[in-house]
Amino acid sequence: MSLDYDRFDPSGCGFPRPRVPVLAPLTPAQLAAPRPEPGTARRHYARGRYALQAAYTLAGVGPGAPLLAPAYHCRTMLDGALALGAEVALYPLTPELHPDLDGLRRAAARCRTRPAAVLATHYFGLPRDIAALAAWCRDEGIALVEDCSHALIEADPGAPGRAPLGRTGRWAVSSPYKFFPCPDGGWLWAHGDAPLPETAPRPATLGDELRGLRLAAGQWRHPATAPDASGVEAALAALGPGDAGRDWLERGGTTSADYRGQDSGRAGLRVSRWIERRTALAPLVERRRARYAQWVAELSGLAGIRPLLPALPAHVAPYMLPLLVDDPAALFYPLKRIGMPIWRWDDMAVSDCAVARRYRQGLFHLPCHQALDDAEMAWMTTAVRAAARQAPPRTRETSG
């Protein structure tokens, strides 16, 4: 099957390497005595995208058995279903990234055949309300796959009236390398009577393991000069005209460039599991929550930008800070040109969801990981505030 994709090519922009790491590097302070393995049944894959493919396979997704997926997505969330030859139908979301259940029903009705599974995502590690969606799936006999790739499942005990993250769907998937400083990893979790694949993921080769050790060594944080927040405003003001990149439409696209068929069904690296089990959980959660709260406080009241999800529920560990920007071009290009670490999902399947269309380029993902130091946070927050103040007047006038 294929989809049309809105894509952004930044290759002509000449953006420098980010001056602050997007994901947490490995530091001795993060390591501790090994934690016990969770009791819940699970399997370890090379990446979350391959764990998702395993979940889709168990749910029966394939030719004649579509997947319903959220319209706002990383392209790798769809790769496993497309690799299985399935139709993928996109359902809309609310501005807070909860499933739009009426829109989901309409998306299901447009499928050529009955959907086999629904993918529900907890964006940025913050629980989204999927209770009504889960009830609809039960009534319709459709499997619910819970996407916790942005979530730290082990850190969330749930709250009154809400199941812990990853415990609502028949299967859940997580991406530990987004929280732990390890080179790869994706977990497939099964709940209730949901089975795991009969065949365990095939072991990584010796060559894979050696490459993993080199990657882990490369993630070890070396002393470096912290960026100086005092020069940010001058650096932004001194920028001249730059290339705006190329936004284009890919028709009939299938799996993304990040999907490697040879890695489907492969186990994650041993070094990744070693690092994951020996990373101290409590300080990781505490520091991520503190950096997230710092972002929210530092950006409060600025015209043209706002944290999309400012309220941080108890216990959860955020993945990144989602920042909604009214005029993305006015901030994205100058910030990237001074080395700001910004992720966006600007390679996305086309849908009729207004939220996904706006968030594709207008929702910035900013790091809040546990290894950030005070100087790095000061540089990043100062840069975003300065860029917002220096934005053209039309940006401030149209903000709301």
Stockholm file with secondary structure:
# STOCKHOLM 1.0

chainA/1-400         MSLDYDRFDPSGCGFPRPRVPVLAPLTPAQLAAPRPEPGTARRHYARGRYALQAAYTLAGVGPGAPLLAPAYHCRTMLDGALALGAEVALYPLTPELHPDLDGLRRAAARCRTRPAAVLATHYFGLPRDIAALAAWCRDEGIALVEDCSHALIEADPGAPGRAPLGRTGRWAVSSPYKFFPCPDGGWLWAHGDAPLPETAPRPATLGDELRGLRLAAGQWRHPATAPDASGVEAALAALGPGDAGRDWLERGGTTSADYRGQDSGRAGLRVSRWIERRTALAPLVERRRARYAQWVAELSGLAGIRPLLPALPAHVAPYMLPLLVDDPAALFYPLKRIGMPIWRWDDMAVSDCAVARRYRQGLFHLPCHQALDDAEMAWMTTAVRAAARQAPPRTRETSG
#=GR chainA/1-400 SS CCEEEEEEECTTTCCCCCSSCSSCCBCGGGBCSCCCCCSSCEEEESBHHHHHHHHHHHHTCBTTBCEEEESSCCTHHHHHHHHTTCCEEEECBCTTSCBCHHHHHHHHHHSSSCCCEEEEECGGGCCCCCHHHHHHHHHHTCEEEEEETTSCGGGCCCBTTBCCTTCSSSEEEECGGGTSSCSCBEEEEECTTCCCCSSCCBCCCHHHHHHHHHHHHHHBCCCCCCCCGGGHHHHHHTCCCCCCCEEEEEEEECSCTTCCGGGTTBBCCHHHHHHHHTBCHHHHHHHHHHHHHHHHHHTTTCTTEEESCCCCCSSCCCSEEEEEESSHHHHHHHHHHTTCCCBCCCSEECCSCHHHHHHHHHEEEEECCTTCCHHHHHHHHHHHHHHHHHSCHHHHHTCC
#=GC SS_cons         CCEEEEEEECTTTCCCCCSSCSSCCBCGGGBCSCCCCCSSCEEEESBHHHHHHHHHHHHTCBTTBCEEEESSCCTHHHHHHHHTTCCEEEECBCTTSCBCHHHHHHHHHHSSSCCCEEEEECGGGCCCCCHHHHHHHHHHTCEEEEEETTSCGGGCCCBTTBCCTTCSSSEEEECGGGTSSCSCBEEEEECTTCCCCSSCCBCCCHHHHHHHHHHHHHHBCCCCCCCCGGGHHHHHHTCCCCCCCEEEEEEEECSCTTCCGGGTTBBCCHHHHHHHHTBCHHHHHHHHHHHHHHHHHHTTTCTTEEESCCCCCSSCCCSEEEEEESSHHHHHHHHHHTTCCCBCCCSEECCSCHHHHHHHHHEEEEECCTTCCHHHHHHHHHHHHHHHHHSCHHHHHTCC
//
